[in-house]
């Protein structure tokens, strides 16, 4: 008997804990009480006597039916009550799941964009009501795309989860962390006591990223860039605060990443100018606002023009002549640079063919390539199509790449450069010495020319450190059997020193600024005095 009780006990405990057991028990108990009352008051006897007194009415069948129906009704009500309870529970869980899907991020479990917007609105209202400050920190991972491209999206997802945990650990219980989209997060701080506390918080978040991440067996380091906007100084609406914090974050990225920046009126004007440039630049190609100028490249021994570098100029009806230093970075950020780059290459090739058909001596045509163009899978095919379209001989085409563009994905760069060289074009590394390149990789690249950046030419011959760098670059180029061109030569002293080295070619304002195609023809026919040195 004891063994039987031991076996029954667990099931009995589960039964007693079930909410449905107690509901049925309550219904049965109620029915039993009613039955007891009926028996106690002789209700059944009274019904029996009443039916015998009126046998012609055949009430006994009716009473029997009523009793059976009562028990049936009790069973139906109890069953429906249980079913209704179960259905309500199911719907409640479904509603909670839908609500979570609608307002929370599935990957990190953080509030998503929609719930974040609502909480930011509440924070603004609360700060306004109590005359307090609030802050928005816009956080973006640096180089997150490289993680996805190199290790896969599952690794990227794991990184996002770990990053969100580290950020959350840096926050107080009153702060709200929101995942806006992709690798973008927003922290809502309300109430904000002092601006110094935001400074401390931003530093703490950046510091929390310094240790490595272990993702599926891969150890990596990831930094973040943060932009800060404060209510009410930097905006009084949700849209203003988010936009300004986003602008400050992009400014932090341009300052070298792994840092934070506060929003300011000057930054606001900068962002507005960039937005205006971006919008107008999209129409520049269609409206024929772009033009190429050509800066001659001189042979230092003969003083002859042996080539030109095609340089882009933009003359806009609203902005006037826009400096390339202003619109080229915007074109790269927005991706328009790929369309503009194709146009530049096509126009430069056409001009080279036109000069040749006019009977001018053949010139090397140097064209700059952006990192986005080099990253295109079919870029060599695109260059081949433009050469075929314009009829230019590839042996006169020199494509200039920066160290940064080449080193972004070295293996892919090697394949693309080899394909371009197979077409007959030559490759030059522009602004050499300002980026970062491994000599071991440089040796593997099919490079024909190195161009010394103007920043090293600017202070020679007075600056001995720059002279040492120039001499080292020239020695390196000679060792690797590469040609050398010095950029940015502007003075007699600079020209004299460069001419005394093993550098073969030079360009700069000392010889000639970038000129129109027509003016270049004049220089070829009648060289300026400075070109005869």
C-alpha positions in Angstrom: 0.0 0.0 0.0 2.9 2.4 0.9 4.5 1.7 -2.5 1.2 2.5 -4.3 0.9 5.8 -2.4 4.5 6.7 -3.4 3.6 6.1 -7.0 0.3 8.0 -6.8 1.7 11.0 -4.8 3.5 12.9 -7.6 0.5 12.6 -9.9 -1.8 13.7 -7.1 0.4 16.8 -6.4 0.3 17.7 -10.1 -3.5 17.2 -10.1 -3.9 19.4 -7.1 -1.8 22.2 -8.6 -3.8 22.2 -11.8 -6.2 25.2 -12.1 -8.6 23.1 -14.1 -8.9 20.6 -11.3 -10.1 23.2 -8.9 -12.5 24.7 -11.4 -14.2 21.3 -11.9 -14.1 20.6 -8.2 -15.9 23.9 -7.6 -18.6 23.1 -10.1 -19.1 19.5 -8.8 -19.2 20.8 -5.2 -21.8 23.3 -6.1 -23.9 20.7 -7.8 -23.5 18.4 -4.8 -24.7 21.2 -2.4 -27.7 21.8 -4.5 -28.5 18.1 -4.6 -28.1 17.9 -0.8 -30.5 20.9 -0.3 -33.0 19.3 -2.6 -32.9 16.0 -0.7 -32.9 17.8 2.7 -36.1 19.7 1.8 -37.8 16.6 0.2 -38.0 18.4 -3.2 -37.9 15.1 -5.0 -40.7 13.7 -2.9 -42.7 16.9 -3.5 -42.1 16.6 -7.2 -43.1 12.9 -7.1 -46.4 13.6 -5.2 -47.2 16.5 -7.6 -46.7 14.3 -10.6 -49.0 11.5 -9.2 -51.7 14.0 -8.4 -51.6 15.2 -12.0 -50.8 11.9 -13.8 -52.7 13.1 -16.9 -50.0 15.8 -17.3 -47.2 13.2 -17.5 -44.9 15.3 -15.4 -42.7 12.5 -14.4 -41.1 12.4 -17.9 -40.7 16.2 -17.7 -39.1 16.1 -14.3 -36.7 13.4 -15.4 -35.8 15.4 -18.5 -35.2 18.5 -16.3 -32.9 16.6 -13.9 -30.9 15.0 -16.8 -30.7 18.4 -18.5 -29.4 20.0 -15.4 -26.6 17.6 -15.1 -25.9 18.0 -18.8 -25.9 21.8 -18.4 -23.4 21.6 -15.6 -21.1 19.5 -17.7 -21.4 21.8 -20.7 -20.8 24.9 -18.6 -17.8 23.4 -17.0 -16.3 22.3 -20.3 -16.9 25.7 -21.9 -15.4 27.5 -18.9 -12.3 25.4 -19.2 -12.1 25.9 -23.0 -12.6 29.7 -22.6 -9.9 29.9 -20.0 -7.5 28.0 -22.2 -8.3 30.1 -25.2 -7.9 33.4 -23.3 -4.5 32.2 -22.1 -3.4 31.3 -25.6 -4.5 34.6 -27.0 -2.8 36.5 -24.2 0.5 34.7 -25.0 0.0 35.3 -28.7 -0.6 39.0 -28.1 2.5 39.2 -25.9 4.5 37.5 -28.6 3.2 39.8 -31.3 3.9 42.8 -29.1 7.4 41.6 -28.5 8.0 41.1 -32.2 6.6 44.5 -33.0 8.6 46.5 -30.4 11.7 44.4 -29.5 14.7 43.4 -31.6 14.7 39.6 -32.1 18.5 39.4 -32.2 19.5 41.4 -29.1 16.2 41.6 -27.2 16.6 45.4 -27.0 13.8 47.8 -27.8 13.6 48.3 -31.5 13.3 51.6 -33.5 9.5 52.0 -32.9 9.6 51.4 -29.2 12.8 53.5 -29.0 11.1 56.4 -30.7 8.2 56.2 -28.2 10.6 56.2 -25.2 12.5 59.1 -26.6 9.2 61.0 -26.9 8.4 60.2 -23.3 11.9 61.3 -22.2 11.5 64.6 -24.0 8.1 65.2 -22.4 9.4 64.3 -19.0 12.5 66.6 -19.4 10.3 69.4 -20.6 7.8 69.1 -17.8 10.5 69.0 -15.1 12.8 71.5 -16.9 15.6 68.9 -17.1 18.1 67.9 -19.8 18.1 64.7 -21.8 20.6 63.2 -24.1 20.8 61.0 -27.2 23.9 59.0 -28.0 24.0 57.6 -31.6 26.4 54.7 -31.7 27.7 53.0 -34.8 30.2 50.1 -35.1 33.4 50.9 -37.0 34.1 48.6 -40.0 31.2 46.2 -39.2 30.8 45.4 -42.9 34.3 43.9 -43.0 33.3 41.5 -40.2 30.2 40.3 -42.1 32.2 40.0 -45.4 35.1 38.2 -43.8 33.5 35.9 -41.2 29.9 35.7 -42.3 26.6 37.1 -41.0 26.3 34.6 -38.1 29.5 35.9 -36.7 28.3 39.5 -37.3 25.1 38.7 -35.4 27.0 37.3 -32.5 29.2 40.4 -32.4 26.0 42.6 -32.3 24.7 40.7 -29.3 28.0 41.0 -27.4 28.3 44.7 -28.3 24.8 45.4 -27.0 25.7 43.6 -23.7 28.8 45.6 -23.2 27.0 48.9 -23.9 24.2 47.9 -21.5 26.8 47.1 -18.8 28.0 50.7 -19.1 24.5 52.2 -18.6 22.6 53.0 -15.5 19.1 51.5 -14.8 17.4 54.7 -15.9 19.1 54.7 -19.4 17.5 53.0 -22.4 19.5 51.2 -25.1 17.8 50.8 -28.4 18.9 49.0 -31.6 17.9 51.3 -34.4 19.0 49.1 -37.3 21.9 47.0 -38.4 25.0 48.1 -36.4 23.4 51.3 -35.1 22.4 51.8 -31.5 20.9 54.7 -29.6 21.2 55.4 -25.9 18.5 57.6 -24.3 19.6 59.3 -21.1 17.0 61.1 -19.0 17.2 62.9 -16.7 20.6 64.3 -17.5 22.3 66.0 -14.6 25.3 67.6 -16.3 27.0 67.4 -19.7 30.1 66.1 -18.0 28.2 62.9 -17.1 27.6 62.3 -20.8 31.3 62.8 -21.5 32.0 60.1 -18.8 29.4 57.8 -20.3 30.7 58.0 -23.8 34.2 57.4 -22.7 33.0 54.4 -20.7 31.3 52.9 -23.7 34.4 53.3 -25.9 36.5 51.9 -23.2 34.3 48.8 -22.9 35.0 48.0 -26.5 38.8 47.9 -26.1 39.1 44.2 -25.1 38.9 41.6 -27.8 35.8 39.6 -28.9 35.9 35.9 -29.4 33.5 35.0 -32.2 33.3 31.4 -33.3 36.9 30.9 -32.6 38.0 34.2 -34.2 39.6 36.9 -32.0 38.9 40.4 -33.2 38.8 44.0 -32.0 35.9 46.3 -32.8 35.5 50.0 -32.0 32.6 52.4 -32.1 31.9 56.0 -33.1 29.5 58.0 -31.0 27.6 61.2 -31.7 25.9 63.1 -28.8 22.9 65.5 -29.0 21.5 67.1 -25.8 18.0 68.3 -25.2 17.1 71.2 -25.4 20.3 72.7 -26.7 20.6 70.6 -29.8 17.0 70.0 -30.5 13.5 69.9 -28.9 12.0 67.2 -31.1 12.7 63.5 -31.5 13.7 64.0 -35.2 16.0 66.9 -34.4 17.9 65.0 -31.6 18.3 61.9 -33.7 19.4 63.7 -36.8 21.9 65.9 -34.9 23.3 62.9 -32.9 23.7 61.0 -36.2 25.5 64.0 -37.7 27.9 64.1 -34.8 28.5 60.4 -35.1 29.5 60.7 -38.7 31.8 63.6 -37.8 33.4 61.2 -35.2 34.0 58.7 -37.9 35.7 61.2 -40.1 37.9 62.2 -37.3 39.4 58.7 -37.2 36.7 56.6 -35.5 36.9 55.0 -32.0 35.9 58.4 -30.6 32.8 60.6 -29.7 31.8 64.0 -30.8 29.2 66.5 -29.5 26.8 68.2 -31.9 27.4 71.9 -32.5 26.0 74.7 -34.7 29.2 74.6 -36.9 28.7 70.9 -37.4 25.1 71.5 -38.3 26.2 73.9 -41.0 28.7 71.4 -42.2 26.1 68.6 -42.4 23.7 70.9 -44.3 26.4 71.8 -46.8 27.2 68.2 -47.3 23.5 67.4 -47.9 23.2 70.2 -50.4 26.3 69.1 -52.2 25.0 65.5 -52.2 21.7 66.5 -53.7 23.2 68.8 -56.4 26.0 66.4 -57.2 23.4 63.8 -58.3 22.3 66.1 -61.0 25.8 67.3 -62.0 26.3 64.5 -64.6 22.9 65.0 -66.2 23.3 68.7 -66.4 26.9 68.6 -67.8 28.3 70.5 -64.9 31.5 68.4 -64.6 34.6 69.0 -66.6 38.1 67.7 -66.7 41.3 69.7 -66.3 44.7 68.2 -67.0 47.9 68.8 -65.0 51.0 68.2 -67.1 53.6 65.7 -65.9 57.2 66.7 -66.9 60.3 64.7 -67.5 62.9 66.3 -65.3 65.8 65.5 -67.7 64.3 66.7 -70.9 61.7 69.2 -69.5 59.1 67.8 -71.9 55.5 67.0 -71.1 55.3 63.2 -71.1 51.8 62.8 -69.6 48.9 64.5 -67.9 46.7 63.7 -64.8 43.0 64.1 -65.4 41.5 66.1 -62.5 37.8 66.6 -62.0 36.2 70.1 -61.6 32.6 71.0 -60.8 31.0 74.3 -61.6 27.5 74.4 -60.2 24.9 77.3 -60.8 24.1 77.4 -57.1 27.4 76.7 -55.4 29.8 78.1 -58.1 33.1 76.3 -58.4 33.2 73.6 -55.8 36.6 72.3 -54.6 37.3 68.6 -55.2 38.2 68.4 -51.5 34.6 69.3 -50.7 32.6 67.2 -53.2 34.8 64.1 -53.7 34.4 62.9 -50.1 30.7 63.4 -50.3 30.6 61.5 -53.6 32.5 58.6 -52.0 30.1 58.5 -49.0 27.0 58.5 -51.1 28.4 56.0 -53.7 28.0 58.5 -56.6 31.7 58.3 -57.1 31.4 55.1 -59.1 29.2 56.8 -61.7 31.4 59.9 -61.7 34.6 57.7 -61.9 33.3 56.0 -65.0 32.4 59.3 -66.6 35.9 60.7 -65.8 37.6 57.6 -67.3 35.5 57.8 -70.5 36.1 61.5 -70.9 39.8 61.2 -70.3 40.1 58.4 -72.9 38.1 60.4 -75.5 40.3 63.4 -74.9 43.5 61.3 -75.3 42.2 59.9 -78.6 41.2 63.5 -79.8 44.7 64.8 -79.1 46.2 61.8 -80.9 44.0 62.4 -83.9 45.0 66.1 -83.9 48.6 65.0 -84.5 49.9 65.7 -81.0 52.6 63.5 -79.5 51.3 60.6 -77.4 50.8 61.3 -73.7 50.3 59.1 -70.8 46.8 59.7 -69.4 46.6 59.3 -65.6 43.1 58.7 -64.1 42.3 58.3 -60.4 40.3 55.3 -59.2 38.3 55.4 -56.0 38.2 52.6 -53.4 34.6 51.9 -54.4 35.5 51.4 -58.0 38.4 49.1 -57.1 36.0 47.1 -54.9 33.7 46.5 -57.9 33.9 42.9 -59.0 33.8 43.7 -62.8 35.9 46.9 -62.8 38.5 45.5 -65.2 35.7 44.6 -67.6 34.3 48.1 -67.3 37.7 49.6 -68.2 38.0 47.3 -71.2 34.6 48.3 -72.5 35.5 52.0 -72.1 38.7 51.5 -74.0 36.9 49.6 -76.8 34.2 52.3 -76.9 36.6 55.3 -77.1 39.3 53.5 -79.2 42.1 54.5 -76.8 45.3 52.4 -76.7 45.6 51.0 -73.2 49.4 51.4 -73.2 48.8 55.2 -72.7 46.4 54.7 -69.7 47.7 54.9 -66.2 45.3 54.2 -63.4 46.1 55.8 -60.0 45.2 54.0 -56.7 45.8 55.1 -53.2 47.5 52.9 -50.6 44.3 52.9 -48.5 42.2 51.6 -51.5 44.8 48.9 -52.3 45.2 47.7 -48.7 41.4 47.5 -48.0 41.3 44.0 -49.5 44.8 43.1 -50.7 44.0 39.8 -52.3 41.1 41.3 -54.3 43.3 44.3 -55.3 46.0 42.0 -56.6 43.4 40.2 -58.9 41.9 43.5 -60.1 45.3 45.1 -60.8 46.5 42.0 -62.6 43.4 42.1 -64.8 44.0 45.8 -65.6 47.6 45.2 -66.4 46.5 42.4 -68.8 44.5 45.0 -70.7 47.7 46.9 -71.2 47.2 49.7 -68.7 49.8 50.7 -66.1 49.2 51.2 -62.4 50.5 53.9 -60.1 50.2 54.3 -56.3 49.1 57.9 -55.6 49.9 59.8 -52.4 52.5 57.3 -51.5 53.7 57.5 -47.9 50.5 58.9 -46.4 48.7 55.5 -46.0 49.8 52.2 -44.7 51.2 49.5 -46.9 53.2 46.4 -46.3 56.4 46.2 -48.4 55.8 42.5 -48.7 52.4 43.2 -50.3 53.7 46.1 -52.3 56.2 43.6 -53.9 53.3 41.4 -54.9 51.4 44.2 -56.6 51.9 44.8 -60.3 52.8 48.5 -59.7 54.6 50.5 -62.3 54.9 53.9 -60.6 55.0 55.5 -57.2 53.9 59.1 -56.8 55.4 60.9 -53.8 52.7 62.8 -51.9 52.9 66.6 -51.9 52.9 66.7 -48.1 56.6 65.5 -48.2 57.5 68.0 -51.0 56.0 71.0 -49.2 58.8 71.7 -46.7 61.9 70.6 -48.6 64.8 71.2 -48.7 64.6 72.8 -45.2 62.9 69.8 -43.5 65.5 67.0 -43.2 62.9 64.4 -42.0 60.9 64.9 -45.3 64.1 64.6 -47.3 64.9 61.4 -45.5 61.4 60.0 -46.3 61.7 61.1 -50.0 65.1 59.5 -50.3 63.7 56.2 -48.8 60.7 56.2 -51.2 63.0 56.7 -54.2 65.3 54.0 -53.0 62.4 51.6 -52.5 61.0 52.4 -55.9 64.4 51.7 -57.5 64.7 48.4 -55.7 61.3 47.3 -56.9 61.9 48.6 -60.4 59.2 51.2 -60.2 59.2 54.7 -61.7 58.9 57.8 -59.5 56.8 61.0 -59.9 57.0 63.9 -57.4 53.6 65.7 -56.8 53.1 69.2 -55.6 56.4 70.8 -56.7 55.7 74.6 -56.3 59.1 76.3 -55.8 62.5 76.6 -57.5 64.2 75.0 -54.4 61.8 72.1 -54.4 62.3 71.5 -58.1 66.1 71.7 -57.8 66.2 69.1 -55.0 63.9 66.7 -56.7 65.9 67.1 -59.9 69.0 66.1 -57.9 67.6 62.8 -57.0 66.8 59.7 -59.0 63.2 60.9 -59.5 62.3 60.9 -63.2 59.1 63.0 -63.3 57.4 65.8 -61.5 54.2 67.8 -61.6 53.0 70.8 -59.7 52.2 74.6 -59.9 55.9 75.3 -60.4 55.5 73.8 -63.9 51.8 74.3 -64.5 48.5 74.2 -62.7 45.7 71.9 -64.0 44.5 73.5 -67.3 41.7 72.9 -69.8 42.3 70.6 -72.8 42.7 73.6 -75.1 45.3 75.3 -72.9 47.2 72.0 -72.7 47.5 72.0 -76.5 49.1 75.5 -76.2 51.6 74.3 -73.6 52.6 71.4 -75.9 53.2 73.8 -78.7 54.7 76.7 -76.7 56.0 75.4 -73.3 55.9 77.9 -70.5 59.4 79.2 -69.3 59.2 77.2 -66.0 58.8 73.9 -68.0 62.2 74.3 -69.6 64.3 73.8 -66.4 
